Amino acid sequence: MPRDPIADIKETIEKIRPFIQMDGGDIEFVKFEGGTVFIRLLGACVGCGLIDITLRDGIEKILLEEVPGVIDVQLEEQT
């Protein structure tokens, strides 16, 4: 039986979360649509100058490697 990609994404985010929290931030899953994972970064991540590096070289790289079907990760702005 194929795995649920959303469950895999959330599980992977839980592995990433402690590293983001060490720097005072947090990560929240928003949705998975058309191969793209939408996330929200919270806390110290908001307005951080390193957010692009965290997103592309960290979060996106890990999700692409660990979850089949993920082709992109996008940052969802807070509302």
C-alpha positions as a LaTeX table, in Angstrom:
\begin{tabular}{lrrr}
\hline
Residue & $x$ (\AA) & $y$ (\AA) & $z$ (\AA) \\
\hline
Met1 & 0.00 & 0.00 & 0.00 \\
Pro2 & 1.50 & 3.38 & $-0.99$ \\
Arg3 & 2.41 & 5.77 & 1.78 \\
Asp4 & 0.55 & 9.01 & 2.28 \\
Pro5 & 2.87 & 11.83 & 1.13 \\
Ile6 & 1.34 & 14.28 & 3.63 \\
Ala7 & 2.10 & 11.89 & 6.50 \\
Asp8 & 5.67 & 11.52 & 5.20 \\
Ile9 & 6.04 & 15.31 & 4.89 \\
Lys10 & 4.77 & 15.89 & 8.43 \\
Glu11 & 7.05 & 13.15 & 9.78 \\
Thr12 & 10.06 & 14.70 & 8.04 \\
Ile13 & 9.15 & 18.17 & 9.34 \\
Glu14 & 9.09 & 16.73 & 12.87 \\
Lys15 & 12.70 & 15.57 & 12.33 \\
Ile16 & 13.71 & 19.04 & 11.10 \\
Arg17 & 11.81 & 21.00 & 13.80 \\
Pro18 & 14.31 & 20.62 & 16.70 \\
Phe19 & 17.11 & 22.15 & 14.60 \\
Ile20 & 14.98 & 25.17 & 13.74 \\
Gln21 & 13.80 & 25.51 & 17.34 \\
Met22 & 17.43 & 25.60 & 18.55 \\
Asp23 & 17.69 & 29.00 & 16.85 \\
Gly24 & 14.37 & 30.26 & 18.24 \\
Gly25 & 12.23 & 29.49 & 15.22 \\
Asp26 & 9.64 & 26.91 & 14.27 \\
Ile27 & 8.14 & 25.32 & 11.17 \\
Glu28 & 4.53 & 24.58 & 10.30 \\
Phe29 & 3.13 & 22.45 & 7.47 \\
Val30 & 0.45 & 24.34 & 5.50 \\
Lys31 & $-0.42$ & 22.14 & 2.50 \\
Phe32 & 0.87 & 19.83 & $-0.23$ \\
Glu33 & $-0.32$ & 20.68 & $-3.72$ \\
Gly34 & 0.95 & 19.58 & $-7.14$ \\
Gly35 & 4.25 & 18.30 & $-5.74$ \\
Thr36 & 4.89 & 21.52 & $-3.81$ \\
Val37 & 5.06 & 21.61 & $-0.03$ \\
Phe38 & 3.91 & 24.88 & 1.48 \\
Ile39 & 5.34 & 25.66 & 4.91 \\
Arg40 & 5.28 & 28.57 & 7.32 \\
Leu41 & 8.34 & 29.56 & 9.33 \\
Leu42 & 7.66 & 31.11 & 12.72 \\
Gly43 & 9.41 & 32.79 & 15.62 \\
Ala44 & 12.98 & 33.92 & 15.02 \\
Cys45 & 12.72 & 32.73 & 11.39 \\
Val46 & 10.39 & 35.62 & 10.57 \\
Gly47 & 12.50 & 38.38 & 9.09 \\
Cys48 & 15.76 & 36.39 & 9.42 \\
Gly49 & 18.34 & 37.17 & 6.75 \\
Leu50 & 19.23 & 33.49 & 6.45 \\
Ile51 & 15.70 & 32.30 & 5.70 \\
Asp52 & 16.47 & 31.52 & 2.03 \\
Ile53 & 19.46 & 29.38 & 2.99 \\
Thr54 & 17.42 & 27.59 & 5.66 \\
Leu55 & 14.62 & 26.96 & 3.19 \\
Arg56 & 16.63 & 25.83 & 0.13 \\
Asp57 & 19.75 & 24.20 & 1.61 \\
Gly58 & 18.02 & 22.71 & 4.61 \\
Ile59 & 14.28 & 22.13 & 4.55 \\
Glu60 & 13.82 & 21.72 & 0.78 \\
Lys61 & 16.87 & 19.48 & 0.36 \\
Ile62 & 15.71 & 17.13 & 3.12 \\
Leu63 & 12.09 & 16.96 & 1.91 \\
Leu64 & 13.17 & 16.29 & $-1.71$ \\
Glu65 & 15.44 & 13.46 & $-0.54$ \\
Glu66 & 13.05 & 11.85 & 1.93 \\
Val67 & 9.57 & 12.20 & 0.42 \\
Pro68 & 8.81 & 10.82 & $-3.06$ \\
Gly69 & 6.65 & 13.21 & $-5.08$ \\
Val70 & 7.96 & 16.40 & $-3.51$ \\
Ile71 & 9.41 & 18.63 & $-6.23$ \\
Asp72 & 9.46 & 22.04 & $-4.52$ \\
Val73 & 9.07 & 23.77 & $-1.16$ \\
Gln74 & 7.51 & 27.22 & $-0.91$ \\
Leu75 & 7.26 & 29.58 & 2.00 \\
Glu76 & 3.71 & 30.60 & 2.87 \\
Glu77 & 3.57 & 34.08 & 4.32 \\
Gln78 & 1.88 & 34.57 & 7.68 \\
Thr79 & $-1.59$ & 36.06 & 7.56 \\
\hline
\end{tabular}
